[in-house]
């Protein structure tokens, strides 16, 4: 179980949500039946991201790694920049014709 909370909390009652990851796997759930008061576009903080953190991440399905952000009170700091598709392709070469 990992804590999943809205970055900007909203007043009022929440609804039940399943929070899933970005890959096409049936077991890619970050949380099931979580009560959250959110709307489309809200950011969620996953307090212990496991395989989605850099140390356990991979580029499975050609997915770039996400940015890592440190939150220090009211301040945020980019610790590691988000990877791009160009980052994934760097070092690859086409076969000669």
MMTF fields as JSON, N, C-alpha, C and O atoms, coordinates in Angstrom:
{
  "mmtfVersion": "1.0.0",
  "mmtfProducer": "UNKNOWN",
  "numBonds": 387,
  "numAtoms": 388,
  "numGroups": 97,
  "numChains": 1,
  "numModels": 1,
  "chainsPerModel": [1],
  "groupsPerChain": [97],
  "chainIdList": ["A"],
  "bondAtomList": [4, 2, 8, 6, 12, 10, 16, 14, 20, 18, 24, 22, 28, 26, 32, 30, 36, 34, 40, 38, 44, 42, 48, 46, 52, 50, 56, 54, 60, 58, 64, 62, 68, 66, 72, 70, 76, 74, 80, 78, 84, 82, 88, 86, 92, 90, 96, 94, 100, 98, 104, 102, 108, 106, 112, 110, 116, 114, 120, 118, 124, 122, 128, 126, 132, 130, 136, 134, 140, 138, 144, 142, 148, 146, 152, 150, 156, 154, 160, 158, 164, 162, 168, 166, 172, 170, 176, 174, 180, 178, 184, 182, 188, 186, 192, 190, 196, 194, 200, 198, 204, 202, 208, 206, 212, 210, 216, 214, 220, 218, 224, 222, 228, 226, 232, 230, 236, 234, 240, 238, 244, 242, 248, 246, 252, 250, 256, 254, 260, 258, 264, 262, 268, 266, 272, 270, 276, 274, 280, 278, 284, 282, 288, 286, 292, 290, 296, 294, 300, 298, 304, 302, 308, 306, 312, 310, 316, 314, 320, 318, 324, 322, 328, 326, 332, 330, 336, 334, 340, 338, 344, 342, 348, 346, 352, 350, 356, 354, 360, 358, 364, 362, 368, 366, 372, 370, 376, 374, 380, 378, 384, 382],
  "bondOrderList": [1, 1, 1, 1, 1, 1, 1, 1, 1, 1, 1, 1, 1, 1, 1, 1, 1, 1, 1, 1, 1, 1, 1, 1, 1, 1, 1, 1, 1, 1, 1, 1, 1, 1, 1, 1, 1, 1, 1, 1, 1, 1, 1, 1, 1, 1, 1, 1, 1, 1, 1, 1, 1, 1, 1, 1, 1, 1, 1, 1, 1, 1, 1, 1, 1, 1, 1, 1, 1, 1, 1, 1, 1, 1, 1, 1, 1, 1, 1, 1, 1, 1, 1, 1, 1, 1, 1, 1, 1, 1, 1, 1, 1, 1, 1, 1],
  "groupList": [{"groupName": "UNK", "atomNameList": ["N", "CA", "C", "O"], "elementList": ["N", "C", "C", "O"], "formalChargeList": [0, 0, 0, 0], "bondAtomList": [1, 0, 2, 1, 3, 2], "bondOrderList": [1, 1, 2], "singleLetterCode": "X", "chemCompType": "L-PEPTIDE LINKING"}],
  "groupTypeList": [0, 0, 0, 0, 0, 0, 0, 0, 0, 0, 0, 0, 0, 0, 0, 0, 0, 0, 0, 0, 0, 0, 0, 0, 0, 0, 0, 0, 0, 0, 0, 0, 0, 0, 0, 0, 0, 0, 0, 0, 0, 0, 0, 0, 0, 0, 0, 0, 0, 0, 0, 0, 0, 0, 0, 0, 0, 0, 0, 0, 0, 0, 0, 0, 0, 0, 0, 0, 0, 0, 0, 0, 0, 0, 0, 0, 0, 0, 0, 0, 0, 0, 0, 0, 0, 0, 0, 0, 0, 0, 0, 0, 0, 0, 0, 0, 0],
  "groupIdList": [1, 2, 3, 4, 5, 6, 7, 8, 9, 10, 11, 12, 13, 14, 15, 16, 17, 18, 19, 20, 21, 22, 23, 24, 25, 26, 27, 28, 29, 30, 31, 32, 33, 34, 35, 36, 37, 38, 39, 40, 41, 42, 43, 44, 45, 46, 47, 48, 49, 50, 51, 52, 53, 54, 55, 56, 57, 58, 59, 60, 61, 62, 63, 64, 65, 66, 67, 68, 69, 70, 71, 72, 73, 74, 75, 76, 77, 78, 79, 80, 81, 82, 83, 84, 85, 86, 87, 88, 89, 90, 91, 92, 93, 94, 95, 96, 97],
  "secStructList": [7, 7, 7, 3, 3, 3, 1, 1, 7, 7, 1, 1, 7, 7, 3, 3, 3, 3, 3, 3, 7, 1, 1, 1, 7, 6, 6, 7, 3, 3, 3, 3, 3, 3, 3, 3, 7, 7, 7, 6, 6, 7, 7, 3, 3, 3, 1, 1, 7, 4, 4, 4, 1, 4, 4, 4, 7, 7, 7, 4, 4, 4, 7, 7, 7, 7, 7, 3, 3, 3, 3, 3, 6, 6, 3, 3, 3, 3, 3, 3, 7, 7, 7, 7, 2, 2, 2, 2, 2, 6, 6, 7, 7, 7, 7, 7, 7],
  "xCoordList": [0.846, 0.0, 0.884, 1.853, 0.55, 1.305, 0.35, -0.732, 0.777, -0.05, -0.1, 0.934, -1.306, -1.524, -2.397, -3.529, -1.849, -2.564, -2.542, -1.584, -3.588, -3.566, -2.501, -2.317, -1.806, -0.807, -1.502, -1.001, -2.64, -3.448, -4.767, -5.698, -4.872, -6.107, -7.323, -7.223, -8.471, -9.742, -10.676, -10.579, -11.566, -12.584, -13.686, -13.897, -14.373, -15.507, -15.2, -14.098, -16.217, -16.084, -15.467, -15.652, -14.739, -14.104, -14.935, -16.01, -14.409, -14.995, -13.93, -12.752, -14.347, -13.402, -12.751, -13.429, -11.427, -10.663, -9.669, -9.173, -9.384, -8.231, -7.155, -7.405, -5.967, -4.854, -3.895, -3.38, -3.662, -2.851, -1.634, -1.588, -0.646, 0.562, 0.387, -0.679, 1.433, 1.331, 1.593, 1.49, 1.93, 2.244, 1.033, 0.083, 1.065, -0.076, 0.007, 0.181, -0.114, -0.066, -1.252, -1.605, -1.863, -3.053, -2.762, -3.664, -1.532, -1.198, -0.596, -0.049, -0.678, -0.009, -0.877, -1.188, -1.261, -2.063, -1.158, -0.342, -1.302, -0.615, -1.494, -0.992, -2.799, -3.742, -5.125, -5.539, -5.849, -7.209, -8.2, -7.953, -9.332, -10.437, -9.975, -10.29, -9.223, -8.758, -9.777, -10.277, -10.079, -10.995, -10.208, -9.345, -10.52, -9.824, -10.837, -11.822, -10.6, -11.415, -10.579, -9.822, -10.717, -9.887, -10.735, -11.863, -10.159, -10.76, -9.675, -8.488, -10.092, -9.141, -8.07, -8.376, -6.818, -5.696, -5.014, -3.921, -5.638, -4.998, -3.747, -3.7, -2.744, -1.524, -1.661, -2.198, -1.164, -1.165, 0.266, 1.153, 0.489, 1.79, 1.675, 0.83, 2.536, 2.621, 3.806, 4.958, 3.519, 4.532, 5.65, 6.732, 5.412, 6.478, 6.279, 5.457, 7.022, 6.7, 7.334, 7.048, 8.169, 8.704, 9.33, 10.289, 8.79, 9.362, 9.28, 9.94, 8.481, 8.402, 9.485, 9.669, 10.205, 11.356, 12.555, 12.556, 13.564, 14.685, 15.428, 15.813, 15.635, 16.462, 15.858, 16.603, 14.548, 13.9, 13.271, 12.592, 13.483, 12.813, 13.526, 14.687, 12.8, 13.381, 12.706, 11.806, 13.145, 12.523, 11.614, 11.509, 10.967, 10.033, 8.994, 8.471, 8.707, 7.758, 8.202, 7.369, 9.501, 10.071, 9.487, 9.242, 9.269, 8.752, 9.917, 10.755, 10.0, 11.038, 10.804, 9.667, 11.878, 11.75, 11.207, 11.489, 10.435, 9.814, 10.825, 11.885, 10.484, 11.31, 11.186, 10.171, 12.222, 12.157, 12.145, 13.001, 11.163, 10.971, 11.088, 10.428, 11.913, 12.009, 11.122, 11.195, 10.29, 9.422, 9.981, 10.141, 10.276, 10.834, 9.929, 10.113, 8.959, 7.977, 7.169, 6.464, 7.264, 6.536, 7.352, 6.841, 8.606, 9.48, 9.601, 9.549, 9.764, 10.021, 11.317, 11.667, 12.018, 13.295, 13.341, 13.029, 13.728, 13.92, 15.251, 16.307, 15.199, 16.399, 16.97, 18.186, 16.088, 16.498, 15.473, 14.27, 15.939, 15.04, 14.356, 14.902, 13.174, 12.439, 13.228, 13.802, 13.261, 13.909, 13.028, 11.808, 13.657, 12.935, 13.121, 13.954, 12.349, 12.533, 13.939, 14.569, 14.435, 15.805, 16.821, 17.809, 16.586, 17.474, 17.476, 18.522, 16.309, 16.211, 16.939, 17.521, 16.909, 17.504, 19.002, 19.691, 19.504, 20.921, 21.762, 21.509, 22.741, 23.619, 23.154, 23.925, 21.903, 21.429, 21.835, 21.945, 22.054, 22.452, 21.649, 21.301, 21.362, 20.686, 21.685, 22.88, 21.19, 22.049, 22.421, 21.604, 23.626, 23.997, 23.182, 22.795, 22.933, 22.147, 22.985, 22.487],
  "yCoordList": [-1.174, 0.0, 1.228, 1.305, 2.188, 3.438, 4.621, 4.589, 5.659, 6.862, 7.579, 7.82, 7.916, 8.676, 9.864, 9.699, 11.071, 12.268, 13.327, 13.397, 14.155, 15.269, 16.289, 16.575, 16.831, 17.87, 19.129, 19.779, 19.469, 20.607, 20.056, 19.832, 19.835, 19.272, 20.147, 21.371, 19.493, 20.181, 19.922, 18.895, 20.856, 20.684, 19.77, 19.681, 19.105, 18.283, 16.8, 16.378, 16.027, 14.575, 14.036, 14.594, 12.954, 12.326, 11.19, 10.861, 10.609, 9.425, 8.346, 8.621, 7.115, 6.007, 5.985, 6.117, 5.816, 5.73, 4.587, 4.251, 3.994, 3.12, 3.965, 4.584, 3.998, 4.779, 3.794, 2.884, 3.993, 3.043, 3.726, 4.95, 2.916, 3.427, 3.552, 3.241, 4.009, 4.329, 3.173, 3.356, 1.99, 0.905, 0.018, 0.045, -0.752, -1.581, -2.957, -3.959, -3.014, -4.266, -4.313, -3.303, -5.476, -5.593, -5.387, -5.023, -5.61, -5.457, -4.119, -3.964, -3.141, -1.855, -0.905, 0.202, -1.344, -0.525, 0.099, -0.59, 1.385, 2.055, 2.052, 2.039, 2.063, 2.015, 1.675, 2.16, 0.837, 0.459, 1.017, 1.022, 1.486, 1.995, 3.035, 2.945, 4.026, 5.118, 6.245, 6.615, 6.783, 7.914, 9.195, 9.567, 9.866, 11.096, 12.131, 11.792, 13.378, 14.481, 15.184, 16.105, 14.746, 15.237, 15.477, 14.998, 16.236, 16.435, 16.171, 16.129, 15.996, 15.742, 16.825, 18.015, 16.406, 17.334, 17.568, 18.132, 17.143, 17.294, 16.422, 15.339, 16.894, 16.121, 15.333, 15.823, 14.103, 13.26, 12.997, 12.826, 12.965, 12.576, 11.133, 10.8, 10.283, 8.891, 8.856, 8.966, 8.703, 8.915, 7.874, 8.142, 6.714, 5.699, 5.017, 4.109, 5.45, 5.077, 3.783, 3.373, 3.125, 1.82, 1.799, 2.525, 0.965, 0.781, 2.033, 2.112, 3.015, 4.248, 5.237, 6.251, 4.972, 5.785, 5.384, 4.309, 6.227, 6.001, 4.701, 4.004, 4.364, 3.194, 1.881, 0.939, 1.782, 0.549, 0.703, -0.209, 1.82, 2.082, 1.411, 1.014, 1.301, 0.813, 1.582, 2.389, 1.326, 1.956, 0.968, 0.987, 0.116, -0.877, -0.199, 0.865, -0.822, -0.271, 1.095, 1.905, 1.351, 2.634, 3.827, 4.88, 3.655, 4.744, 5.523, 4.931, 6.829, 7.632, 7.661, 7.591, 7.763, 7.874, 9.26, 10.253, 9.292, 10.548, 11.419, 10.95, 12.668, 13.577, 13.181, 12.629, 13.468, 13.299, 14.69, 15.526, 14.917, 16.223, 16.075, 15.221, 16.893, 16.915, 18.045, 19.175, 17.726, 18.723, 19.03, 18.137, 20.305, 20.768, 21.878, 23.048, 21.504, 22.486, 23.01, 22.249, 24.299, 24.928, 24.982, 25.413, 24.553, 24.633, 23.272, 22.226, 23.316, 22.095, 22.259, 23.359, 21.155, 21.167, 19.976, 18.854, 20.21, 19.106, 18.451, 19.07, 17.206, 16.46, 15.752, 15.686, 15.231, 14.56, 14.936, 14.774, 15.434, 15.863, 14.658, 13.555, 14.881, 13.859, 13.465, 14.325, 12.183, 11.727, 12.046, 12.161, 12.184, 12.404, 11.186, 10.323, 11.123, 10.06, 10.146, 9.121, 11.373, 11.545, 10.921, 10.335, 11.041, 10.399, 8.886, 8.244, 8.322, 6.869, 6.41, 5.325, 7.224, 6.852, 7.147, 6.636, 7.965, 8.329, 7.054, 6.167, 6.974, 5.811, 4.706, 3.795, 4.764, 3.757, 4.156, 5.34, 3.165, 3.429, 2.545, 1.411, 3.09, 2.309, 1.364, 1.652, 0.251, -0.672, -0.05, 0.645, -0.284, 0.257, -0.426, -1.588, 0.306, -0.261, -1.161, -1.719],
  "zCoordList": [0.0, 0.0, 0.0, 0.755, -0.847, -0.869, -0.841, -1.427, -0.147, -0.036, -1.38, -2.003, -1.82, -3.054, -2.671, -2.215, -2.866, -2.422, -3.516, -4.286, -3.595, -4.549, -4.154, -2.97, -5.139, -4.871, -4.35, -3.433, -4.924, -4.466, -3.915, -4.688, -2.609, -2.044, -2.331, -2.411, -2.482, -2.725, -1.544, -0.872, -1.308, -0.273, -0.808, -2.018, 0.09, -0.303, -0.229, 0.122, -0.573, -0.511, -1.788, -2.869, -1.647, -2.792, -3.358, -2.855, -4.407, -5.036, -5.058, -4.831, -5.332, -5.426, -6.803, -7.822, -6.826, -8.067, -7.983, -6.908, -9.139, -9.301, -9.965, -10.999, -9.387, -9.929, -10.578, -9.928, -11.879, -12.64, -13.24, -13.363, -13.612, -14.247, -15.747, -16.278, -16.437, -17.856, -18.814, -20.027, -18.305, -19.237, -19.462, -18.679, -20.507, -20.911, -20.26, -20.953, -18.962, -18.222, -17.271, -16.662, -17.144, -16.304, -14.823, -14.068, -14.394, -12.984, -12.633, -11.541, -13.524, -13.31, -12.484, -12.923, -11.297, -10.387, -9.333, -8.721, -9.126, -8.023, -6.777, -5.653, -6.984, -5.874, -6.385, -7.438, -5.642, -6.025, -5.012, -3.806, -5.539, -4.724, -3.709, -2.522, -4.195, -3.336, -3.362, -4.424, -2.207, -2.111, -2.349, -1.554, -3.461, -3.843, -4.307, -4.963, -3.972, -4.476, -5.54, -5.235, -6.789, -7.893, -9.131, -9.24, -10.067, -11.385, -12.427, -12.103, -13.673, -14.761, -14.781, -14.709, -14.878, -14.93, -13.589, -13.548, -12.488, -11.178, -11.099, -11.683, -10.38, -10.149, -8.857, -7.863, -8.891, -7.699, -7.266, -8.103, -5.976, -5.427, -4.963, -4.132, -5.51, -5.072, -4.116, -4.537, -2.845, -1.808, -1.799, -1.276, -2.36, -2.467, -3.809, -3.937, -4.791, -6.166, -6.657, -7.782, -5.882, -6.259, -7.634, -7.897, -8.518, -9.855, -10.713, -11.75, -10.3, -11.072, -10.666, -11.34, -9.583, -9.209, -10.059, -10.659, -10.115, -11.019, -10.74, -11.679, -9.49, -9.174, -9.645, -9.915, -9.753, -10.207, -11.589, -12.06, -12.23, -13.505, -14.668, -14.575, -15.747, -16.999, -18.134, -17.904, -19.328, -20.492, -21.213, -22.439, -20.451, -20.975, -21.868, -21.535, -22.99, -23.971, -24.488, -24.896, -24.474, -24.937, -24.189, -24.778, -22.896, -22.064, -21.47, -20.789, -21.702, -21.042, -19.527, -19.061, -18.784, -17.329, -16.971, -17.642, -15.913, -15.476, -14.739, -14.324, -14.588, -13.782, -12.314, -11.889, -11.558, -10.107, -9.489, -9.78, -8.634, -8.018, -6.503, -5.91, -5.884, -4.429, -3.923, -4.407, -2.951, -2.338, -0.957, -0.125, -0.723, 0.544, 1.055, 0.719, 1.863, 2.331, 1.164, 0.501, 0.909, -0.192, -1.48, -2.513, -1.434, -2.604, -3.281, -2.633, -4.608, -5.372, -6.147, -6.575, -6.32, -7.028, -7.976, -7.577, -9.227, -10.169, -9.823, -9.955, -9.382, -9.007, -10.231, -10.414, -11.056, -12.291, -13.359, -13.15, -14.492, -15.573, -16.224, -16.238, -16.753, -17.498, -18.739, -19.406, -19.052, -20.282, -21.485, -21.368, -22.618, -23.869, -24.773, -24.497, -25.84, -26.832, -27.416, -27.678, -27.62, -28.127, -27.168, -27.611, -25.863, -24.887, -25.074, -24.972, -25.346, -25.531, -26.788, -26.81, -27.825, -29.11, -29.187, -30.07, -28.269, -28.284, -28.23, -27.415, -29.086, -29.12, -30.052, -30.352, -30.52, -31.47, -32.881, -33.197, -33.717, -35.094, -36.035, -35.707, -37.216, -38.247, -38.898, -38.959, -39.377, -40.122, -41.46, -42.065, -41.926, -43.243, -44.336, -44.208, -45.399, -46.513, -47.373, -48.351]
}
